[in-house]
Amino acid sequence: MAIDHYVTLSVLLFCIGVLGVLLRRNAIIIFMSIELMLNAVNLLLVSFSSYLSDTAGQVFVVFTMVVAAAEVAVGLAILVTVYRNSKTTDVNVLNKLKW
Amino acid sequence: MMSLVCLVPLMPLLGAALLGLFGKKLTKNTAGIIGSGVILAAFIISLISFFNLKAAKPEIINLFTWIKAGDFKADFSFQIDELSSLFMLIITGIGFLIHVYSTAYMHEDEGHNRYFAYLNLFVFFMLLLVMGSNYLLMFVGWEGVGLCSYLLIGFWFKNDAYNNAAKKAFIMNRIGDLGFILGIILLFITFGSINYTDVFQSANKFASGETAIICITLLLFVGAMGKSAQIPLYTWLPDAMAGPTPVSALIHAATMVTAGIYMIARSNILFSMAPFTMEVIAIVGLVTALFAATIGLVQNDIKKVLAYSTVSQLGYMFLGLGVGAYTGAVFHVTTHAFFKALLFLGAGSVIHGMSGDQDIRNMGGLKKKMPVTYITFLLGTIAISGIPPFSGFFSKDEILANVYAHNKFYWLLAVIGAMMTAFYMFRLLFLTFFGEFRGTDHQAHHLHESPKAMTIPLIILSVLSVIGGFMGIPEVLHGHHFLKEYLAPIFSGSQIVAMANHLTHETEYMLIGIAILTAAVSIYYAYDLFAKKATIPAAENEELKPIHKLVYHKYWVDELYEKVITKPYNWISDISYRFVELRFIDAIVNGTGTLVNRTAIALRYIQTGSIGFYIFAMTIGIALILLLTLI
């Protein structure tokens, strides 16, 4: 398979992720959308790595996954706390931090 | 051996530090001993180094690199040669006597210990000035003595008039210093170095009368005008009498005002290459000498007379420098240090006896009550009047002879100035020590000879004033000019100018004769007027004749400066404050603050707290950044 298929797929995934972040209200879904974007980039890294026969890209993928996992652990903990306090995960309701 | 010399400036600095830091815990006697002791130590070391001096080559002691930036390099190093050695002896020697004298003079003063700290610091800076091996180090000393003069003139700072005198001295000097520092900068630009040795060596490459050299020397001379009180920057010196009398002696005899002479003598090679500047110096010196002498004729304050006499004598020194008589000028600095210190300390002794009164109209007849003061003062007066074989005669004669060779008209004016010197000095002497006592009964009852700590320095100085001239007897009197021989290496580079002044023996005899005759006539005239006829200068409220009034009020120069410089300056400052400062500078500064504040207030509304909006803004932002980097 040619490389551009992978690129197209990853761009699509990324755009879906961006739209998800922008349009959804549920914080958990936003989170998942971010994961989607990260994975789109991961996919791109793996395909280029294989295409160029350079392992550096795959090392980066592992890197990204580790960071993403750590982020999810922290992010979900925050979300759970937010939910306990306000009984919602709707980001539009969570607007206490304004002027 | 030579590294011992580093202790010379260190001793007074140590003294100043000790007295300054622990002055409040020390008794007056301890402070006096420390203050005088460190100067004595410095004097002894100066003497040792003076006798160990090796001829022909200046000794340079490099302590450390002080400033280094690009091509510019200034070392903290001392240059010990004939000229600096001589000045070190004058500063520490005369300085020591003045310190000893001060222990008695200032004993009742509550600021006694503070006074000695300042005095030590003064000596330290002056030593730095003469010992430094480059112009920048000289400038440090130059500024330092300016600071110390400010501290000491305003020593009795509770009196506003004294504070104003201190400020005046400081500001006048600052004007001169501006010229001096510009001169040093130009010097560096021209020669690429500020070390004396480098500058004087590469000076040969320039032609005589080169514009750069003329500019440098003129700027340096502006500095000398301020420090050595020449027209038009002289008015601070008479006002500097506000300080304690020994301070006046120190400023006038051993330090500060001789700095200008030292600087020009030090840079004699540069100045010799700028005939135009030399002429300017000669004229300024001559005009100052005459001008100040006329003011001295009618002053009634014992210290003011001496102050104008200093200005006048400094004028003679500059006149000497201007005609290339460098040795003569340095010679006159030396003898002047002896007799002017003597005269000031003598005046201090009189003031001490008079319970603080300085007006010679209230004195008279002090001869019997204060015999030591009288005799020493008389010797000093004879010395300054130029009667042989007292010291002032030889040095003044040497300058006058050189002036005669240079320009006969200058000489004539200089002789008239010398006549006036003899007249006002003897007027002072007769009014103070002869006739009947004119003060109050209380003062008459209190009159007494000063303590030993004051009279012994007077006696030593009077001996020096009498015999000091023998270090430079002119060839025509079959003497040996030790000083000329001694200073020859310093002035060898500029000998061409000095050589031009050669007179026949007959002419020199005639000049000497005229000098003695004119002095004798003035003295007789003064004797006739003030001792025989016992004329007393007019009281303060009496109406004077117009010319007398003009001179008595010092030609209204201070008032002129007030009108021409101070008033417009204040006016400009006021305008600048009201328009430039408030409307412009303040507006910019405050405007910046207000702008940030307003912007923040406006942007605050973007912070809605809506996460969706934040993310949207972030995404747009990232997209924009990516887009911009792609472009």
Contacts between the chains, C-beta under 8 A, distances in Angstrom:
chain1	res1	chain2	res2	distance
A	18	B	619	6.4
A	21	B	615	5.7
A	21	B	619	7.2
A	22	B	612	7.5
A	22	B	615	6.5
A	22	B	616	5.9
A	22	B	619	6.4
A	25	B	612	7.1
A	27	B	611	7.9
A	30	B	615	7.5
A	91	B	610	7.6
A	91	B	611	4.0
A	91	B	612	5.6
A	92	B	610	6.2
A	92	B	611	7.5
A	92	B	612	6.0
A	94	B	609	7.8
A	94	B	611	6.1
A	95	B	608	6.5
A	95	B	609	3.4
A	95	B	610	5.0
A	95	B	611	7.3
A	96	B	609	6.1
A	97	B	607	7.6
A	97	B	609	4.8
A	98	B	607	5.4
A	98	B	608	5.3
A	98	B	609	3.1
A	98	B	610	7.8
A	99	B	604	4.8
A	99	B	605	6.8
A	99	B	607	5.2
